[in-house]
Amino acid sequence: MVEHDVLGATREAYDAVASTYAQLFRGELRDRPLDRAVLGAFAELVRGSGDGRVADLGCGPGHITAHLGELGVAVFGVDASPAMVELARQAYPGLRFDVGSMAALDIADGVLGGVLSRWSVIHTPPRELPAVLVEFHRVLAPGGHLLIGFWASDGPSRPTQVFDHTVAPAYRWSPDHLAGMLRDSGLAEVARMVREPQPTDRRQFQEVQLLARKA
């Protein structure tokens, strides 16, 4: 399946569940203090890096975009799903939300202080992910930061694992393997947070958030 077909299928799947998804995840940060801490550190780094604009790629219904805005970040959201973008615009009319693809962003070279990709690369086929990471590098200014979240594979010997996400086929990644791909694209790892699955989690996988910086 070519990348265009994967993107189209994923877009249609999220369009179909957009309202349910928005209701399900609207308050997700309330009970996730570690996520709030990581996002707070990311926001602080971005605010100190000059321009400080952030693109929330795969923003969904916009709740994380809005959270970053509350932290003082000049942020806008991008999502492949028009239905998600419409919900985000309705919920947060003071913020900008655009329909777009992470693989071909309508953003100039080197203009962003930060890129947030929070569980938005999980539907990207492994062969396509390096090009997406290069696109993240392209839009970041020197010294800009990327925060990327994903579910971990079962061990370093398994760089990727496909699993049933219910919305669309998805992938888990070895943190070291993905950090190596970041490095190959020109983004140096700064820090990582690995969160063990909790009994109340919908998915019993390790959650990983990697913070990387463009040299």
N, C-alpha and C positions, 0 to 999 in steps of 0.2 A: 504494500500500500504506500503510495507516494505521500509526501508531507502534506500536500494540499488536501488530500482525502482525509487524512488524520485530523487536520485542523477543522475541516468542514463537519466531520462526524462529531468531534468534541464540541464545536459551537452549537450544533443542533441539540446535542444532549443537554447542555447547560441551559440553552434557551427553554427547553421543555420543563426544567425543574427550577427555574430562576426564583419564582415566588417562594417555593418551599425552602430552598437553600437560604434565601435572605432571612426568613423567619427563624431557621434553625441556627444560624451562625451570628445573628445580630449582636448578641450579648456574650460571645465566646470569650472575650478577654477578661470578663468579670472574675472568673474563677481560674485564671491562668497568670499568676503573678510572675512566673519566670518569663513568659512571653512578653508581658508588659515591660519587664526589666530589659530584655534584649532590644525591644523596639525603642525604649527610652535611650539606651546607649547609642543605638544607630542614629536616632534623631540628634543627639548631642554631637556626635562626630560630624554629621552632615552640616549642622548649623555652624560648626567651626571651620568648614572647608571652603569658605568663599561664597559663591553663588547660593549653594544650599538647596536648589530645587531637586525634588525627588519624583521619580515615576514609580507608581505602584503598579507593577505589571501582573496582569491576571487579578485585577482588583475585585472581581465579583461584584457584589452589591454595595461595595464602597465603605464598609464599616472600619476596615483597617486604614484606609485612606483618610477617613475622618479622624481616626485616633491620632495619626501622625500630624494632621492639621492642628489638633488640640495641643500637641507638643511643640507647636511653633514652627513647623516645617512647611515650606511652600511646596505643596504636593498636588499631584494630579494622578488620575487613575486611567489605566488602559486595560481593556478586556476584549477578547474575541467574540464574546456573546453580546449581541445587541440588546437582548432582553435584560441581561445583568446591568449593562450600562444605563439603560432606561430606568431601572429600579434605583441605581445609585444616584442618578440625576434628580429623581423625585425625592429621595431621602435626604440628600445633601446638596441643595440647590446652590450653595455658595462655593462649591468645588467644581473643578473641571473633570469630566470623564469622556474618554474617546473610545471608539471601537477600533481595534487594531490587532496586529499579530506581533508577538514577541520576536519572531524570526525576521521581520521587516518593519522596524519601527519608523514612524514618521516623525523622527526627532533628529536634529542636526548633530554632527559629530562633536563630542567633548563638551557638552553644555550642562550636564547634570552633576550635582553634588552627590546624588545617591540613586540607587536602583533597589527597589524591594521586589523580590520574587518569592512570595510566601506560598509554598505548595502549588505554584503555578507551572513548574516544569515537569510535574509528575506524569503528565500525559504526552510529553515529548518523547518520541522513539529515541533510543540510545544513539542511533546513527545521526540523528538531527541535533542532539544537544550541544555538541561542540560549536556548531554555527550559531546557535542561540546565545551561548556564552560570549562568543566573539562580538555579537551584536550588543550585548550588555556593555562590554569593554568599549565599543565604539562610541556609545552615547555618553559615557562617563567622562568627566573632566579629570585631568591628572590630580591624584590625591582623593578622588571620589571613592565612595564605598558601595559595595553590593552586599545586601543581606539576602541570603537564599535559604529557604526552608524546604525540607523534603523528609520522607520516611526512609529509614535505613534498611539496607538488605541484611540478611542474617549473619553475614561475616565478610571479612576482607577477601575471601576466596570467591565470593559471589558479587562481582562489581554491580550487576543489575539483577533485579527480579521483577517479573511482571506479576500483577495481582488484580483481582476483580474489585474495581473501585465502585461498582454499581452505576455510576454515571457514565464512565467511559474507561477503556483499558488504561492502566496506570503502571508506573514503574517505581520500584524502590532502588536506592543507590547506596553503594559502599561510600561512607564519608571520605575515606582516604582517596578513593578513585575519583570522586567528584572534585575534591580539593585539587587533585592532580590536573584535571581538566581545566579548572579555574586558572591554575598556574600556567598551563599551556596557552591560555587565551590572554595572558598578561595581567591576571588578577592574583595577588599574593594573599594567602590566608592570613588573617589577623587573629581570629579567635573562632571557637566553635562551642556550641552548647548542645549536649546530647541529653535528652530527657527520656527516662525509662517509661514504658507504658504504665498507665494507672488503671485500676479496676473499672473506673467509669469511662475510660476512653472508648470511642467507637472502634478504633483499630488498635490492635495489640502489637504495634511496632514501635521501635525507637524513633523519636522525633529528633531531627538534626537541624540546627540553624548555623550556617557558616557565614562569617563576616570576612569579606575580602576587600582589598584596596587596590586601586589602579596606581601603578608607579608613576 
